[in-house]
Amino acid sequence: MRILLSSYVFYPSLGGIESFSMLMAQRLCAQGHQVTVITETPHEEPDEFSFEIVRCPNQKQRFEAV
């Protein structure tokens, strides 16, 4: 199943929402789902996770993710 997870704040920020969103994305991937996370949290370094992260998406990127 393809799952889109929207989390306004995400890694590398620290906090409850960030931790829960990361855990949810990791667990869903471990169950074999294709997960994409969209977030407003910028990060300069490349993300190395088993799921895709779309950071600071514009309107077109949000539409394409859905």
Predicted model as a PDB file, atoms N, CA, C, CB and O in Angstrom, pLDDT in the B-factor column:
MODEL        1                                                                  
ATOM      1  N   MET A   1       0.842  -1.166   0.000  1.00 95.00           N  
ATOM      2  CA  MET A   1       0.000   0.000   0.000  1.00 95.00           C  
ATOM      3  C   MET A   1       0.897   1.242   0.000  1.00 95.00           C  
ATOM      4  CB  MET A   1      -0.963  -0.009   1.218  1.00 95.00           C  
ATOM      5  O   MET A   1       1.945   1.253   0.645  1.00 95.00           O  
ATOM      6  N   ARG A   2       0.491   2.265  -0.709  1.00 96.00           N  
ATOM      7  CA  ARG A   2       1.208   3.539  -0.732  1.00 96.00           C  
ATOM      8  C   ARG A   2       0.605   4.445   0.333  1.00 96.00           C  
ATOM      9  CB  ARG A   2       1.139   4.209  -2.147  1.00 96.00           C  
ATOM     10  O   ARG A   2      -0.608   4.647   0.372  1.00 96.00           O  
ATOM     11  N   ILE A   3       1.455   4.985   1.192  1.00 97.00           N  
ATOM     12  CA  ILE A   3       0.993   5.817   2.312  1.00 97.00           C  
ATOM     13  C   ILE A   3       1.712   7.161   2.262  1.00 97.00           C  
ATOM     14  CB  ILE A   3       1.242   5.108   3.686  1.00 97.00           C  
ATOM     15  O   ILE A   3       2.934   7.219   2.123  1.00 97.00           O  
ATOM     16  N   LEU A   4       0.940   8.239   2.377  1.00 97.00           N  
ATOM     17  CA  LEU A   4       1.485   9.589   2.447  1.00 97.00           C  
ATOM     18  C   LEU A   4       1.290  10.083   3.876  1.00 97.00           C  
ATOM     19  CB  LEU A   4       0.796  10.550   1.405  1.00 97.00           C  
ATOM     20  O   LEU A   4       0.164  10.166   4.368  1.00 97.00           O  
ATOM     21  N   LEU A   5       2.390  10.406   4.530  1.00 96.00           N  
ATOM     22  CA  LEU A   5       2.370  10.894   5.903  1.00 96.00           C  
ATOM     23  C   LEU A   5       2.778  12.357   5.893  1.00 96.00           C  
ATOM     24  CB  LEU A   5       3.313  10.054   6.821  1.00 96.00           C  
ATOM     25  O   LEU A   5       3.857  12.701   5.411  1.00 96.00           O  
ATOM     26  N   SER A   6       1.925  13.215   6.420  1.00 95.00           N  
ATOM     27  CA  SER A   6       2.230  14.641   6.479  1.00 95.00           C  
ATOM     28  C   SER A   6       2.554  15.009   7.924  1.00 95.00           C  
ATOM     29  CB  SER A   6       1.040  15.497   5.935  1.00 95.00           C  
ATOM     30  O   SER A   6       1.748  14.792   8.828  1.00 95.00           O  
ATOM     31  N   SER A   7       3.744  15.569   8.125  1.00 95.00           N  
ATOM     32  CA  SER A   7       4.170  15.983   9.455  1.00 95.00           C  
ATOM     33  C   SER A   7       4.839  17.345   9.317  1.00 95.00           C  
ATOM     34  CB  SER A   7       5.139  14.929  10.109  1.00 95.00           C  
ATOM     35  O   SER A   7       5.905  17.456   8.712  1.00 95.00           O  
ATOM     36  N   TYR A   8       4.228  18.367   9.869  1.00 95.00           N  
ATOM     37  CA  TYR A   8       4.753  19.717   9.719  1.00 95.00           C  
ATOM     38  C   TYR A   8       6.203  19.787  10.186  1.00 95.00           C  
ATOM     39  CB  TYR A   8       3.894  20.714  10.501  1.00 95.00           C  
ATOM     40  O   TYR A   8       7.035  20.417   9.534  1.00 95.00           O  
ATOM     41  N   VAL A   9       6.509  19.143  11.314  1.00 95.00           N  
ATOM     42  CA  VAL A   9       7.886  19.064  11.801  1.00 95.00           C  
ATOM     43  C   VAL A   9       8.357  17.619  11.717  1.00 95.00           C  
ATOM     44  CB  VAL A   9       7.999  19.599  13.260  1.00 95.00           C  
ATOM     45  O   VAL A   9       7.578  16.693  11.942  1.00 95.00           O  
ATOM     46  N   PHE A  10       9.626  17.428  11.394  1.00 93.00           N  
ATOM     47  CA  PHE A  10      10.167  16.089  11.207  1.00 93.00           C  
ATOM     48  C   PHE A  10      11.669  16.136  11.445  1.00 93.00           C  
ATOM     49  CB  PHE A  10       9.843  15.542   9.786  1.00 93.00           C  
ATOM     50  O   PHE A  10      12.227  17.215  11.648  1.00 93.00           O  
ATOM     51  N   TYR A  11      12.326  14.992  11.423  1.00 91.00           N  
ATOM     52  CA  TYR A  11      13.770  14.905  11.591  1.00 91.00           C  
ATOM     53  C   TYR A  11      14.456  15.908  10.667  1.00 91.00           C  
ATOM     54  CB  TYR A  11      14.272  13.469  11.308  1.00 91.00           C  
ATOM     55  O   TYR A  11      14.053  16.009   9.509  1.00 91.00           O  
ATOM     56  N   PRO A  12      15.443  16.638  11.099  1.00 91.00           N  
ATOM     57  CA  PRO A  12      16.273  16.511  12.287  1.00 91.00           C  
ATOM     58  C   PRO A  12      15.756  17.252  13.514  1.00 91.00           C  
ATOM     59  CB  PRO A  12      17.627  16.988  11.979  1.00 91.00           C  
ATOM     60  O   PRO A  12      16.434  17.255  14.541  1.00 91.00           O  
ATOM     61  N   SER A  13      14.588  17.877  13.451  1.00 90.00           N  
ATOM     62  CA  SER A  13      14.019  18.489  14.648  1.00 90.00           C  
ATOM     63  C   SER A  13      13.722  17.396  15.666  1.00 90.00           C  
ATOM     64  CB  SER A  13      12.732  19.297  14.309  1.00 90.00           C  
ATOM     65  O   SER A  13      13.479  16.245  15.302  1.00 90.00           O  
ATOM     66  N   LEU A  14      13.743  17.761  16.925  1.00 90.00           N  
ATOM     67  CA  LEU A  14      13.481  16.802  17.993  1.00 90.00           C  
ATOM     68  C   LEU A  14      12.211  17.176  18.737  1.00 90.00           C  
ATOM     69  CB  LEU A  14      14.668  16.731  18.964  1.00 90.00           C  
ATOM     70  O   LEU A  14      11.946  18.354  18.975  1.00 90.00           O  
ATOM     71  N   GLY A  15      11.430  16.173  19.104  1.00 93.00           N  
ATOM     72  CA  GLY A  15      10.203  16.396  19.856  1.00 93.00           C  
ATOM     73  C   GLY A  15       9.263  15.229  19.688  1.00 93.00           C  
ATOM     74  O   GLY A  15       9.587  14.253  19.011  1.00 93.00           O  
ATOM     75  N   GLY A  16       8.104  15.327  20.299  1.00 93.00           N  
ATOM     76  CA  GLY A  16       7.140  14.233  20.284  1.00 93.00           C  
ATOM     77  C   GLY A  16       6.569  13.932  18.908  1.00 93.00           C  
ATOM     78  O   GLY A  16       6.527  12.775  18.489  1.00 93.00           O  
ATOM     79  N   ILE A  17       6.128  14.973  18.199  1.00 94.00           N  
ATOM     80  CA  ILE A  17       5.539  14.765  16.867  1.00 94.00           C  
ATOM     81  C   ILE A  17       6.593  14.217  15.913  1.00 94.00           C  
ATOM     82  CB  ILE A  17       4.946  16.089  16.310  1.00 94.00           C  
ATOM     83  O   ILE A  17       6.320  13.311  15.125  1.00 94.00           O  
ATOM     84  N   GLU A  18       7.801  14.773  15.993  1.00 94.00           N  
ATOM     85  CA  GLU A  18       8.880  14.336  15.120  1.00 94.00           C  
ATOM     86  C   GLU A  18       9.208  12.859  15.364  1.00 94.00           C  
ATOM     87  CB  GLU A  18      10.128  15.206  15.339  1.00 94.00           C  
ATOM     88  O   GLU A  18       9.363  12.085  14.419  1.00 94.00           O  
ATOM     89  N   SER A  19       9.310  12.483  16.629  1.00 95.00           N  
ATOM     90  CA  SER A  19       9.636  11.096  16.987  1.00 95.00           C  
ATOM     91  C   SER A  19       8.523  10.140  16.575  1.00 95.00           C  
ATOM     92  CB  SER A  19       9.891  10.978  18.494  1.00 95.00           C  
ATOM     93  O   SER A  19       8.792   9.070  16.028  1.00 95.00           O  
ATOM     94  N   PHE A  20       7.271  10.523  16.837  1.00 96.00           N  
ATOM     95  CA  PHE A  20       6.152   9.656  16.480  1.00 96.00           C  
ATOM     96  C   PHE A  20       6.048   9.482  14.965  1.00 96.00           C  
ATOM     97  CB  PHE A  20       4.842  10.224  17.036  1.00 96.00           C  
ATOM     98  O   PHE A  20       5.809   8.374  14.485  1.00 96.00           O  
ATOM     99  N   SER A  21       6.225  10.552  14.219  1.00 96.00           N  
ATOM    100  CA  SER A  21       6.151  10.481  12.754  1.00 96.00           C  
ATOM    101  C   SER A  21       7.256   9.596  12.194  1.00 96.00           C  
ATOM    102  CB  SER A  21       6.243  11.886  12.141  1.00 96.00           C  
ATOM    103  O   SER A  21       7.016   8.803  11.284  1.00 96.00           O  
ATOM    104  N   MET A  22       8.463   9.728  12.730  1.00 96.00           N  
ATOM    105  CA  MET A  22       9.579   8.893  12.287  1.00 96.00           C  
ATOM    106  C   MET A  22       9.292   7.421  12.592  1.00 96.00           C  
ATOM    107  CB  MET A  22      10.896   9.338  12.967  1.00 96.00           C  
ATOM    108  O   MET A  22       9.485   6.558  11.735  1.00 96.00           O  
ATOM    109  N   LEU A  23       8.836   7.141  13.797  1.00 96.00           N  
ATOM    110  CA  LEU A  23       8.530   5.770  14.194  1.00 96.00           C  
ATOM    111  C   LEU A  23       7.443   5.172  13.308  1.00 96.00           C  
ATOM    112  CB  LEU A  23       8.098   5.725  15.659  1.00 96.00           C  
ATOM    113  O   LEU A  23       7.548   4.025  12.875  1.00 96.00           O  
ATOM    114  N   MET A  24       6.402   5.951  13.041  1.00 97.00           N  
ATOM    115  CA  MET A  24       5.303   5.474  12.200  1.00 97.00           C  
ATOM    116  C   MET A  24       5.796   5.158  10.791  1.00 97.00           C  
ATOM    117  CB  MET A  24       4.174   6.519  12.144  1.00 97.00           C  
ATOM    118  O   MET A  24       5.457   4.113  10.236  1.00 97.00           O  
ATOM    119  N   ALA A  25       6.594   6.052  10.209  1.00 97.00           N  
ATOM    120  CA  ALA A  25       7.115   5.836   8.858  1.00 97.00           C  
ATOM    121  C   ALA A  25       8.003   4.591   8.815  1.00 97.00           C  
ATOM    122  CB  ALA A  25       7.905   7.072   8.379  1.00 97.00           C  
ATOM    123  O   ALA A  25       7.904   3.793   7.883  1.00 97.00           O  
ATOM    124  N   GLN A  26       8.861   4.424   9.808  1.00 97.00           N  
ATOM    125  CA  GLN A  26       9.752   3.263   9.845  1.00 97.00           C  
ATOM    126  C   GLN A  26       8.970   1.963   9.998  1.00 97.00           C  
ATOM    127  CB  GLN A  26      10.757   3.402  10.987  1.00 97.00           C  
ATOM    128  O   GLN A  26       9.271   0.977   9.326  1.00 97.00           O  
ATOM    129  N   ARG A  27       7.978   1.951  10.868  1.00 97.00           N  
ATOM    130  CA  ARG A  27       7.199   0.735  11.099  1.00 97.00           C  
ATOM    131  C   ARG A  27       6.366   0.359   9.877  1.00 97.00           C  
ATOM    132  CB  ARG A  27       6.290   0.914  12.310  1.00 97.00           C  
ATOM    133  O   ARG A  27       6.255  -0.819   9.537  1.00 97.00           O  
ATOM    134  N   LEU A  28       5.786   1.350   9.223  1.00 97.00           N  
ATOM    135  CA  LEU A  28       4.998   1.069   8.023  1.00 97.00           C  
ATOM    136  C   LEU A  28       5.889   0.512   6.910  1.00 97.00           C  
ATOM    137  CB  LEU A  28       4.276   2.345   7.542  1.00 97.00           C  
ATOM    138  O   LEU A  28       5.485  -0.396   6.184  1.00 97.00           O  
ATOM    139  N   CYS A  29       7.099   1.056   6.780  1.00 97.00           N  
ATOM    140  CA  CYS A  29       8.054   0.530   5.787  1.00 97.00           C  
ATOM    141  C   CYS A  29       8.437  -0.902   6.126  1.00 97.00           C  
ATOM    142  CB  CYS A  29       9.322   1.416   5.719  1.00 97.00           C  
ATOM    143  O   CYS A  29       8.537  -1.750   5.239  1.00 97.00           O  
ATOM    144  N   ALA A  30       8.648  -1.169   7.399  1.00 96.00           N  
ATOM    145  CA  ALA A  30       9.029  -2.516   7.826  1.00 96.00           C  
ATOM    146  C   ALA A  30       7.930  -3.533   7.515  1.00 96.00           C  
ATOM    147  CB  ALA A  30       9.342  -2.527   9.326  1.00 96.00           C  
ATOM    148  O   ALA A  30       8.208  -4.721   7.351  1.00 96.00           O  
ATOM    149  N   GLN A  31       6.695  -3.069   7.434  1.00 97.00           N  
ATOM    150  CA  GLN A  31       5.574  -3.949   7.100  1.00 97.00           C  
ATOM    151  C   GLN A  31       5.390  -4.081   5.592  1.00 97.00           C  
ATOM    152  CB  GLN A  31       4.288  -3.428   7.734  1.00 97.00           C  
ATOM    153  O   GLN A  31       4.477  -4.769   5.135  1.00 97.00           O  
ATOM    154  N   GLY A  32       6.253  -3.425   4.817  1.00 96.00           N  
ATOM    155  CA  GLY A  32       6.219  -3.567   3.368  1.00 96.00           C  
ATOM    156  C   GLY A  32       5.461  -2.490   2.616  1.00 96.00           C  
ATOM    157  O   GLY A  32       5.234  -2.625   1.413  1.00 96.00           O  
ATOM    158  N   HIS A  33       5.067  -1.430   3.294  1.00 97.00           N  
ATOM    159  CA  HIS A  33       4.343  -0.351   2.631  1.00 97.00           C  
ATOM    160  C   HIS A  33       5.322   0.646   2.017  1.00 97.00           C  
ATOM    161  CB  HIS A  33       3.403   0.362   3.622  1.00 97.00           C  
ATOM    162  O   HIS A  33       6.456   0.782   2.477  1.00 97.00           O  
ATOM    163  N   GLN A  34       4.875   1.336   0.979  1.00 97.00           N  
ATOM    164  CA  GLN A  34       5.665   2.389   0.348  1.00 97.00           C  
ATOM    165  C   GLN A  34       5.249   3.707   0.995  1.00 97.00           C  
ATOM    166  CB  GLN A  34       5.457   2.419  -1.223  1.00 97.00           C  
ATOM    167  O   GLN A  34       4.120   4.162   0.810  1.00 97.00           O  
ATOM    168  N   VAL A  35       6.154   4.316   1.748  1.00 97.00           N  
ATOM    169  CA  VAL A  35       5.819   5.501   2.541  1.00 97.00           C  
ATOM    170  C   VAL A  35       6.529   6.728   1.981  1.00 97.00           C  
ATOM    171  CB  VAL A  35       6.199   5.292   4.024  1.00 97.00           C  
ATOM    172  O   VAL A  35       7.704   6.676   1.618  1.00 97.00           O  
ATOM    173  N   THR A  36       5.787   7.836   1.919  1.00 97.00           N  
ATOM    174  CA  THR A  36       6.343   9.139   1.585  1.00 97.00           C  
ATOM    175  C   THR A  36       5.945  10.091   2.703  1.00 97.00           C  
ATOM    176  CB  THR A  36       5.840   9.649   0.179  1.00 97.00           C  
ATOM    177  O   THR A  36       4.783  10.132   3.107  1.00 97.00           O  
ATOM    178  N   VAL A  37       6.908  10.852   3.199  1.00 97.00           N  
ATOM    179  CA  VAL A  37       6.653  11.845   4.240  1.00 97.00           C  
ATOM    180  C   VAL A  37       6.811  13.221   3.611  1.00 97.00           C  
ATOM    181  CB  VAL A  37       7.622  11.664   5.467  1.00 97.00           C  
ATOM    182  O   VAL A  37       7.804  13.486   2.934  1.00 97.00           O  
ATOM    183  N   ILE A  38       5.833  14.097   3.832  1.00 97.00           N  
ATOM    184  CA  ILE A  38       5.994  15.493   3.418  1.00 97.00           C  
ATOM    185  C   ILE A  38       6.086  16.329   4.690  1.00 97.00           C  
ATOM    186  CB  ILE A  38       4.798  15.975   2.492  1.00 97.00           C  
ATOM    187  O   ILE A  38       5.331  16.124   5.641  1.00 97.00           O  
ATOM    188  N   THR A  39       7.018  17.270   4.690  1.00 96.00           N  
ATOM    189  CA  THR A  39       7.270  18.075   5.881  1.00 96.00           C  
ATOM    190  C   THR A  39       7.747  19.468   5.504  1.00 96.00           C  
ATOM    191  CB  THR A  39       8.300  17.393   6.780  1.00 96.00           C  
ATOM    192  O   THR A  39       8.260  19.691   4.408  1.00 96.00           O  
ATOM    193  N   GLU A  40       7.569  20.390   6.423  1.00 96.00           N  
ATOM    194  CA  GLU A  40       8.062  21.759   6.245  1.00 96.00           C  
ATOM    195  C   GLU A  40       9.430  21.944   6.890  1.00 96.00           C  
ATOM    196  CB  GLU A  40       7.069  22.765   6.832  1.00 96.00           C  
ATOM    197  O   GLU A  40       9.975  23.047   6.866  1.00 96.00           O  
ATOM    198  N   THR A  41       9.994  20.885   7.467  1.00 95.00           N  
ATOM    199  CA  THR A  41      11.295  20.962   8.118  1.00 95.00           C  
ATOM    200  C   THR A  41      12.408  20.822   7.086  1.00 95.00           C  
ATOM    201  CB  THR A  41      11.427  19.878   9.202  1.00 95.00           C  
ATOM    202  O   THR A  41      12.534  19.769   6.461  1.00 95.00           O  
ATOM    203  N   PRO A  42      13.215  21.861   6.896  1.00 94.00           N  
ATOM    204  CA  PRO A  42      14.320  21.763   5.935  1.00 94.00           C  
ATOM    205  C   PRO A  42      15.463  20.934   6.507  1.00 94.00           C  
ATOM    206  CB  PRO A  42      14.826  23.164   5.549  1.00 94.00           C  
ATOM    207  O   PRO A  42      15.598  20.801   7.724  1.00 94.00           O  
ATOM    208  N   HIS A  43      16.276  20.383   5.628  1.00 93.00           N  
ATOM    209  CA  HIS A  43      17.465  19.623   6.032  1.00 93.00           C  
ATOM    210  C   HIS A  43      18.422  19.657   4.856  1.00 93.00           C  
ATOM    211  CB  HIS A  43      17.110  18.133   6.450  1.00 93.00           C  
ATOM    212  O   HIS A  43      18.074  19.235   3.753  1.00 93.00           O  
ATOM    213  N   GLU A  44      19.617  20.154   5.084  1.00 90.00           N  
ATOM    214  CA  GLU A  44      20.587  20.350   4.006  1.00 90.00           C  
ATOM    215  C   GLU A  44      21.238  19.054   3.535  1.00 90.00           C  
ATOM    216  CB  GLU A  44      21.654  21.304   4.456  1.00 90.00           C  
ATOM    217  O   GLU A  44      21.572  18.921   2.358  1.00 90.00           O  
ATOM    218  N   GLU A  45      21.418  18.108   4.434  1.00 89.00           N  
ATOM    219  CA  GLU A  45      22.093  16.857   4.091  1.00 89.00           C  
ATOM    220  C   GLU A  45      21.101  15.872   3.478  1.00 89.00           C  
ATOM    221  CB  GLU A  45      22.761  16.240   5.339  1.00 89.00           C  
ATOM    222  O   GLU A  45      19.901  15.962   3.738  1.00 89.00           O  
ATOM    223  N   PRO A  46      21.588  14.935   2.667  1.00 89.00           N  
ATOM    224  CA  PRO A  46      20.691  13.948   2.065  1.00 89.00           C  
ATOM    225  C   PRO A  46      20.082  13.030   3.131  1.00 89.00           C  
ATOM    226  CB  PRO A  46      21.445  13.114   1.017  1.00 89.00           C  
ATOM    227  O   PRO A  46      20.742  12.655   4.100  1.00 89.00           O  
ATOM    228  N   ASP A  47      18.826  12.683   2.930  1.00 88.00           N  
ATOM    229  CA  ASP A  47      18.140  11.762   3.841  1.00 88.00           C  
ATOM    230  C   ASP A  47      18.448  10.332   3.433  1.00 88.00           C  
ATOM    231  CB  ASP A  47      16.605  12.012   3.843  1.00 88.00           C  
ATOM    232  O   ASP A  47      18.390   9.991   2.251  1.00 88.00           O  
ATOM    233  N   GLU A  48      18.771   9.505   4.399  1.00 90.00           N  
ATOM    234  CA  GLU A  48      19.094   8.105   4.131  1.00 90.00           C  
ATOM    235  C   GLU A  48      18.150   7.204   4.916  1.00 90.00           C  
ATOM    236  CB  GLU A  48      20.570   7.796   4.494  1.00 90.00           C  
ATOM    237  O   GLU A  48      18.555   6.532   5.864  1.00 90.00           O  
ATOM    238  N   PHE A  49      16.906   7.202   4.514  1.00 93.00           N  
ATOM    239  CA  PHE A  49      15.894   6.379   5.162  1.00 93.00           C  
ATOM    240  C   PHE A  49      15.305   5.428   4.130  1.00 93.00           C  
ATOM    241  CB  PHE A  49      14.783   7.257   5.810  1.00 93.00           C  
ATOM    242  O   PHE A  49      15.544   5.568   2.930  1.00 93.00           O  
ATOM    243  N   SER A  50      14.544   4.474   4.604  1.00 93.00           N  
ATOM    244  CA  SER A  50      13.917   3.508   3.696  1.00 93.00           C  
ATOM    245  C   SER A  50      12.618   4.056   3.103  1.00 93.00           C  
ATOM    246  CB  SER A  50      13.640   2.194   4.432  1.00 93.00           C  
ATOM    247  O   SER A  50      11.879   3.324   2.445  1.00 93.00           O  
ATOM    248  N   PHE A  51      12.346   5.313   3.330  1.00 96.00           N  
ATOM    249  CA  PHE A  51      11.160   5.972   2.781  1.00 96.00           C  
ATOM    250  C   PHE A  51      11.562   7.325   2.218  1.00 96.00           C  
ATOM    251  CB  PHE A  51      10.052   6.131   3.862  1.00 96.00           C  
ATOM    252  O   PHE A  51      12.605   7.877   2.570  1.00 96.00           O  
ATOM    253  N   GLU A  52      10.725   7.845   1.345  1.00 95.00           N  
ATOM    254  CA  GLU A  52      11.003   9.133   0.700  1.00 95.00           C  
ATOM    255  C   GLU A  52      10.547  10.272   1.607  1.00 95.00           C  
ATOM    256  CB  GLU A  52      10.299   9.224  -0.684  1.00 95.00           C  
ATOM    257  O   GLU A  52       9.509  10.174   2.262  1.00 95.00           O  
ATOM    258  N   ILE A  53      11.321  11.343   1.640  1.00 96.00           N  
ATOM    259  CA  ILE A  53      10.940  12.549   2.377  1.00 96.00           C  
ATOM    260  C   ILE A  53      10.930  13.712   1.398  1.00 96.00           C  
ATOM    261  CB  ILE A  53      11.915  12.827   3.577  1.00 96.00           C  
ATOM    262  O   ILE A  53      11.924  13.966   0.718  1.00 96.00           O  
ATOM    263  N   VAL A  54       9.815  14.413   1.326  1.00 96.00           N  
ATOM    264  CA  VAL A  54       9.694  15.613   0.498  1.00 96.00           C  
ATOM    265  C   VAL A  54       9.684  16.796   1.458  1.00 96.00           C  
ATOM    266  CB  VAL A  54       8.388  15.583  -0.415  1.00 96.00           C  
ATOM    267  O   VAL A  54       8.738  16.977   2.225  1.00 96.00           O  
ATOM    268  N   ARG A  55      10.742  17.598   1.411  1.00 96.00           N  
ATOM    269  CA  ARG A  55      10.897  18.704   2.354  1.00 96.00           C  
ATOM    270  C   ARG A  55      10.507  20.035   1.714  1.00 96.00           C  
ATOM    271  CB  ARG A  55      12.340  18.770   2.863  1.00 96.00           C  
ATOM    272  O   ARG A  55      10.840  20.307   0.560  1.00 96.00           O  
ATOM    273  N   CYS A  56       9.799  20.850   2.480  1.00 96.00           N  
ATOM    274  CA  CYS A  56       9.361  22.186   2.054  1.00 96.00           C  
ATOM    275  C   CYS A  56       8.748  22.128   0.651  1.00 96.00           C  
ATOM    276  CB  CYS A  56      10.549  23.182   2.078  1.00 96.00           C  
ATOM    277  O   CYS A  56       9.195  22.839  -0.249  1.00 96.00           O  
ATOM    278  N   PRO A  57       7.733  21.289   0.466  1.00 96.00           N  
ATOM    279  CA  PRO A  57       7.162  21.122  -0.870  1.00 96.00           C  
ATOM    280  C   PRO A  57       6.384  22.351  -1.332  1.00 96.00           C  
ATOM    281  CB  PRO A  57       6.257  19.910  -0.895  1.00 96.00           C  
ATOM    282  O   PRO A  57       5.752  23.053  -0.544  1.00 96.00           O  
ATOM    283  N   ASN A  58       6.458  22.579  -2.636  1.00 95.00           N  
ATOM    284  CA  ASN A  58       5.611  23.625  -3.209  1.00 95.00           C  
ATOM    285  C   ASN A  58       4.250  22.994  -3.535  1.00 95.00           C  
ATOM    286  CB  ASN A  58       6.276  24.268  -4.499  1.00 95.00           C  
ATOM    287  O   ASN A  58       4.044  21.802  -3.307  1.00 95.00           O  
ATOM    288  N   GLN A  59       3.350  23.779  -4.057  1.00 95.00           N  
ATOM    289  CA  GLN A  59       1.989  23.296  -4.321  1.00 95.00           C  
ATOM    290  C   GLN A  59       1.985  22.132  -5.322  1.00 95.00           C  
ATOM    291  CB  GLN A  59       1.116  24.443  -4.851  1.00 95.00           C  
ATOM    292  O   GLN A  59       1.224  21.178  -5.155  1.00 95.00           O  
ATOM    293  N   LYS A  60       2.819  22.205  -6.346  1.00 96.00           N  
ATOM    294  CA  LYS A  60       2.890  21.138  -7.348  1.00 96.00           C  
ATOM    295  C   LYS A  60       3.387  19.837  -6.721  1.00 96.00           C  
ATOM    296  CB  LYS A  60       3.811  21.553  -8.512  1.00 96.00           C  
ATOM    297  O   LYS A  60       2.843  18.767  -6.993  1.00 96.00           O  
ATOM    298  N   GLN A  61       4.423  19.927  -5.881  1.00 94.00           N  
ATOM    299  CA  GLN A  61       4.951  18.729  -5.225  1.00 94.00           C  
ATOM    300  C   GLN A  61       3.920  18.099  -4.287  1.00 94.00           C  
ATOM    301  CB  GLN A  61       6.223  19.072  -4.445  1.00 94.00           C  
ATOM    302  O   GLN A  61       3.821  16.875  -4.210  1.00 94.00           O  
ATOM    303  N   ARG A  62       3.160  18.919  -3.581  1.00 93.00           N  
ATOM    304  CA  ARG A  62       2.100  18.394  -2.706  1.00 93.00           C  
ATOM    305  C   ARG A  62       1.050  17.663  -3.535  1.00 93.00           C  
ATOM    306  CB  ARG A  62       1.439  19.538  -1.890  1.00 93.00           C  
ATOM    307  O   ARG A  62       0.622  16.566  -3.177  1.00 93.00           O  
ATOM    308  N   PHE A  63       0.643  18.266  -4.631  1.00 93.00           N  
ATOM    309  CA  PHE A  63      -0.362  17.656  -5.501  1.00 93.00           C  
ATOM    310  C   PHE A  63       0.133  16.327  -6.041  1.00 93.00           C  
ATOM    311  CB  PHE A  63      -0.719  18.596  -6.658  1.00 93.00           C  
ATOM    312  O   PHE A  63      -0.610  15.346  -6.045  1.00 93.00           O  
ATOM    313  N   GLU A  64       1.379  16.281  -6.497  1.00 92.00           N  
ATOM    314  CA  GLU A  64       1.946  15.053  -7.041  1.00 92.00           C  
ATOM    315  C   GLU A  64       2.074  13.970  -5.985  1.00 92.00           C  
ATOM    316  CB  GLU A  64       3.299  15.331  -7.654  1.00 92.00           C  
ATOM    317  O   GLU A  64       1.923  12.789  -6.299  1.00 92.00           O  
ATOM    318  N   ALA A  65       2.347  14.338  -4.750  1.00 91.00           N  
ATOM    319  CA  ALA A  65       2.463  13.355  -3.665  1.00 91.00           C  
ATOM    320  C   ALA A  65       1.119  12.694  -3.383  1.00 91.00           C  
ATOM    321  CB  ALA A  65       2.999  14.023  -2.386  1.00 91.00           C  
ATOM    322  O   ALA A  65       1.046  11.499  -3.099  1.00 91.00           O  
ATOM    323  N   VAL A  66       0.071  13.483  -3.467  1.00 90.00           N  
ATOM    324  CA  VAL A  66      -1.275  12.948  -3.207  1.00 90.00           C  
ATOM    325  C   VAL A  66      -1.714  12.113  -4.378  1.00 90.00           C  
ATOM    326  CB  VAL A  66      -2.293  14.081  -2.945  1.00 90.00           C  
ATOM    327  O   VAL A  66      -2.817  11.567  -4.367  1.00 90.00           O  
TER     328      VAL A  66                                                      
ENDMDL                                                                          
END                                                                             
